[in-house]
């Protein structure tokens, strides 16, 4: 495709929209946009960053759609009633989706590396991108979250990087079905579990995603992912594991610390063994690292060199990110929003002392309805007797949605399992409860997705703790 064009991004401040807009702009396209959050005075830092990059921002009232030659880019969450969409229809401007535009860019790359799976996509993309960058491959990277290694004074938002090599590394999303648009040369599937769709739907989507890839990187420790190998040609799969001896990359039992995790990796074909010392904690990050090492090797980076670069990886924003400590109470900001992610976060934190005070903000009424039983089981089994969970109602920024299941339903179910859980109508009330409950040695964890203001909320909690 031609990368030049006149693009208008509706919802340009979104975690998936901002990096795509920056890639289009870096390739010579004209970029403008609008966002509800901008109109509501939220996430000012992100919009100031976009303005500083020369992106013209408009109210989300249709006034920015002025030329028939503009291409309006929307997310799946944008409805026909949104004024920008109505304006585009009125003047005959083309309308496409974020996923379609990203897939067009990705599929035209010399080597598209698509990272899919229910959990760990952003971290794995960041790890792969950093290794390939440090190895001189100059990849283009499209991520759904900010990669700390690429953040500097001039780039406080670093969810995308435009390289001049032929490798395009991208997070690929199954939640809206758009994964079907992508044609990766190299496909990575970390894990498959319940989130936005049924398992039968997910199996179909992931089988389609890997079908045409030359190389498919699979996690043998996840039953659903391991089952995908049965459909592949000999030599097509590259596998990794912490347990399965037949995997091509096998990790030793990891040694955990509050700030990282260390393990050995053996390449079973050659017998080469390397030490890996990650600066991000949690057993789930061992799997992410093995996926990244597998991709690096397939891209021509030696295992020892890749492991060394991986040791420099400093993580992704909002992935078990320590905001700070006040009065011996630590505040942690985390993206966990489905049962697998929540379980991984709690397992990592419970490896070390301290009661957990959790605030989980669901990322929509649809997901909470689909995941109700799994969420209840997750919290009921992963919370300890002394832990406390508080929940506000799901994040909601407008639009039509079935709101029949809310946070209070989840909390009541969790309470029946004997766990300490409280429902509140809004996030402010949750904050008041957390500050009132917190005592020295506690860890407050703010969990949730698709709402950038959660990070601001976590920082505000820290300030309140420091002042009390």
N, C-alpha and C positions, 0 to 999 in steps of 0.2 A: 504494500500500500504506500501511497504518498504520505509522508508524515506531516506535510504542510497542510494547513487548513485553518478555518475560522471556527473555533469551538467555544461553546458556552456550557459550563458545567453547573447543573442545577443540584445544589447540595455540595458545593465545592469544598466545604470544610470537613467533609466526612473522611474517615480514615482510609477508605478505598478511593475516594475521589481526588484528594489532594496529591498523592504521589503520581497518579495518572496524568493530572493536569500539568504537573511539573515536567514529566517526561515529554508530553506533547509540546510544551513550551520550549524545552531544551532542544527539541528537534526542529524548531523553526515555526511551530504553529502559533496562531494568535489565540490567547486564552482569556476568557472573561467568566464570570460566574455569579451565583447568588446562593444564599443559604438561610434557612429559617433561624439558625443559631445566631447569625449575624444580625438579623432583624430583631431578635430577642435580647441582644446584648451579651450573648454567651461566647466563650472561647475566643476572647479578643486577641490573645497572643497568636493564634493560628491565622487570623485574618490580617493582622498587622504584618506577619511574615509574608503572606501572599501579596499584599500590597507592595511591600518592599521588593518583591521579585518582579514587579511590573504587571501584576494581574489586576485587571479592572473589576471591581466588585459592585454589584447592584442589589437593590432590594429584591426580594423574591415576589415581585408583583407583575412580572411580565415586561417591565420597562427596558430590560437589558436585551430583549430579543427584538432587534430592529432591522435585520438584513435577511433576506431570503437565502443568502449564501451561508448563513450561520448553521452550524451543526449543534443541536441541543443534545447534551449528554445527561442522561438521568440514571438514577439507581432503580432497582426493582421496587423500592419503597415509595417512589414518586408516582402520584396518581394523575389521571387525566384532568382532574379538577384544579391542579396547581396552575396558577396564572402563567408561569413560564411555558408550560406545555400548551396551554390554550393559545398563547401568543404565537408560538411556533406553528401550530396548526393553522392559525389565521393568516399568516403571511407566507406559508408554504416552505418554512425552514425544515430541513431534515431533522429527524429525531432518532437517536440511537441510545443504547444503554451502555453504562460503564463497562459491563462485562463484554459486550460485543466489540467495543473499541479496544479494550485491553487484549482480547483474543486476536483481533486483527493485527495488532502490533506484535504480539507474542508469536503467532503462527508465521509471520514473515521473517522472523529472526533466523540466523544461521543455525543456532543451537538453542532451542527452547527447553529450559529446565522447569517443569511444572511441579510445584510442591503442594500436595493435597493431603486430606485426612481430617478427621474431626478435631484433633488437638495437635498443637506444636508447630503449626505451619509458619507462623511469623518468626519464631525462634530459629527454625530450621532454615528458612530463607535467609535470615540474618547471618547465620553461621556459614552457609554456602557462599553467600555474597562476600563475606569478609575473607574467607580462605582464597577465593578466586581473585579478589582484588589484590590481596597481598602477594599472590603468586604471579601477578602481572598479567592476568587474563582480561582485565578491564571490563567486567560484566555490567550490563544494565540490570538494575535490581528494582523490582516492584514489590513492596511489602505493605501489609495492612497496619503496621505499627512502626514507631521510630526506632531505628537501629543506633544504639548509643555510640558505637565505634565511628559512625559517620557524622555525629553531632559536633559542631564547633560554633564559635562565636558568630560566624556568618550564616550558619545553617542550624538554627535551633529546632527545626523540623526536618527529620532525616528518614522519612519512610520510602524515599526513592533515591536512586543514584543512576545517572546516565553515563554509561561507559562507551568506549569506542571499539570494543571487541564485538565478536559475533554471538556472544552468549547472553541470553535474556533469562534471568532467574525470576520467577514470579510465584506468589501465593495464588492458589486456584481454589475457588469457593464452590462447595457442593450445596450450600444451604438454599440457594435459589435455583439450582439446577444448571447454572451457567457453566459448570465444569464441562458440559457436553460440547461447548464451543471450542475447546482448546485441543490442539494437536501437538503434544509434546514430543520432542525427540527423546527426551529423558524424563520419565515420570516417576515421582516419589510419592508413596503412600505410607504415612507414618502409622495410622491407626484408623479404625472405623468403629464408631459407636453412635448411639442415639443422640441427636441434637435437634435438628430442624425437620428431619424427614424420617420415615420408617426405615427399618433395616433393609427391607426388600427393595425399596426405592434406592437406597444408598448402594447396595450391591450392584444394581444395574448401572448406576452412574459411574462407579469406580471401574467396573469391568470395561465400560466404553472408553473411559479416560486412558487406560493403559493399553488398549488393544493395538493401536498403531505405533506405539513407542518403540524405538530401537533398544532402549535400556529401561528396565523397570526396577526401581529400588524399593524393596519391601521389608517390613518389620515382621520377622517370624514370631515375635512374642505376642502379637495381637492375632487372635484366631481368625477374625474376618479378613485381615490383611494377608495373613499366611495362605488363606484359601484361594486368593487371587492367583497364586503361583501355578495352580493347576491348569489355568487357561493359557499359559505362556509357552513359547517355543523354547527348545533347549538353548541355553546361553543368553536368553533375553533378560532373565531375572538376576539382580544383584541383591543379596540378602544380608541382613544383619540381625544380631540378637544378643541378649544377655544370658540366654539359657540354651538355645538350640545349637548343638555342636556342628550341625550341617551348614550353618550360616557361613557366608564368605568372610564377614567381619564379626568377630566374637569378642565381647567385653567381659572382663573379669568382674568379680564382686566389687562394687564401688565403695570408696571410703568417703563419707559425707562430713561436711563442716557447714556452719551457718552461712558461709559466703561462697561455697563452691563444692565441687565433687571431683574425685580423682579415681582413675581406673586404668587398666591396661587394655589395649586392643590388639588382637591377633588376626592377621590376614591368613586364613586357613589354607589358601592355595599355595602361598609362598613360605609360610611359617614366620614371616616378619612380625615382630612385636614392638609396639611403641607405647610410651606412657602418655596419658592425656590428663591434664590438670585444668578443669574448667573453672572459670571465675563466676559461674552461675550455679546455684544449688539445685538439688532435687534429682531423684532417680530418673524422672521423665526426661531430664536433659541429657542423660546418657544415651537414650534412644535417639533424641534429636541430633546429638553429636555423631552417632554412628551413621545416620542417614547422610549428614553433611560430608563425612569422610568418604562414604561410598560414592557420592556424586563427584567429589574432588578427584578421587582416583580415576573415575570414568572420564573426567575432563583432562586427564594427563598430569595431575599433581601427585607427587609421591606421597606415600602414607606418612612418613616422618615429617616432611615439610608441612603437610596439611595439619597434622597434630600440633605442630609448633604454632602455626597461625591460629588454630582453634583455641589455644591457650591464651591468646590475646583478646578473644571475644568477650566483650563486657556486657552483653545482654541487650534486651529489648525493653523499652519503657513499658511500665505497668505489667511486668512479668515478675512477681515477687520482688517488687522494687521497694527498698527501704526508704521511706520518706524522711524519717528522722526519729530521734528519741528525746523525750521530755519527761522529767521526773521518773526516770527508769521505766518508762512506758514507750514501746516502739510502735510506730505506725507504718503499716505496709500497704502498698497499692498493688492490686492484682487483677488481671483480666479474666480470671476464672468465671465461667458463666454456664457451663454444662457439667453433668455429673462427673465425667472423666477429669476435666480440668480442676474442678473443686476437690475431688479426691486426691489428685496429685499435689495440689497446694497444701491440703491438710496433712497428708503423709509427710511432706517435706518439713513443715513447721513442727509437727509433733515429734520429729527426731531430736528436738532440742527443748529445754525447759521453758515453761511459761504458759499461763492460761491464754486461750484465744478468745477474743471478743470480735465476732465477725459481723459485718454488715454486707449482706448480699442483695444487690439490686438487680432483679431479673431484667433481661434485655428486650422484653416484649411480652404481650399477653398470649400470642400464638405459641412461642416456645415454652412458656411456663405451663400452658395447657397440655402440650404434647409430652413434656418431660415430667409432669407432676409426680408420678409414682417413682420414677428414677431419682428425682431430686430428693424426695422424702427418704428413700432408701439410702442415698448417698450421705445425707446429713445425719440420719439416725445411726448409721454405722461408723461414720468418720469422726463425729464430734465426741469429745470426752465429757465425763460427768461435770467437770468444772467449767467447760466452755459455754459461751452464750452466743446465740445467733439472733440478730435482729434483721428484719426485712421491711422496707417500704414497698409501696405498690410498684409494679413494673414501670420502666421508663416509657413515657408516652409523649410524643411531640405532635400529635394530631393525626387525622386520617380516620378511616373506618376500620374497626377491628372488633372481634368478639372478645368482650371483657368479662366473660362468665366465670373464669377462674382467676383469682388474684392471690396476692401474697398471704393473706390471712388463711386461705384454704391450706396452703403449704405448711404454714406455721402450726395450725391446729393438728395436722397429721403428724408433724415431727414431735409435737408435745406428747401425743399419745404413745410415742416410743420412749418417753421418759427423758427427753432432752430439754435443755433450757432454751426456749425460743419465744420471741416476742414479735408481734406484727404492729406496724405503725402506719398511719396514712401517708406520711411523706418522709423524705430524707432528713429534713431538719429535726424532726422528732427522734429519728434514729441517732443522729449526732448527739442530741441532748442525753439520750440514754447511755450511749457509749462513754461519754465523758463522765457521767455520774457513776457508772459501774467501774471504771478503770482504776486499778491500783498498781503499785510498784511491781515490776516483773511481768506485767501483762503485755500482750501483743495485740494491737487492734489491726484488723485486716479489712480493707475496703475492697469488695469484689463486685465485678460486673463488667459488661461490655456495651459497646455502641453508645457511650455517653462520655465524651471527653471531660465533662465537668466533674466526674468522679475524682480525678486527680486533684483538682482544686479543693474538693471537699476533704480529701485526705490531708492536704496541707493545712486547711482550716482547723481540722481536728487537732493536729500537732500544735498549732498556735494556741488553741484553747487549753490544751493540757499544760503548756508552758506558763500560761497566765493564771491558772487556778490556784 
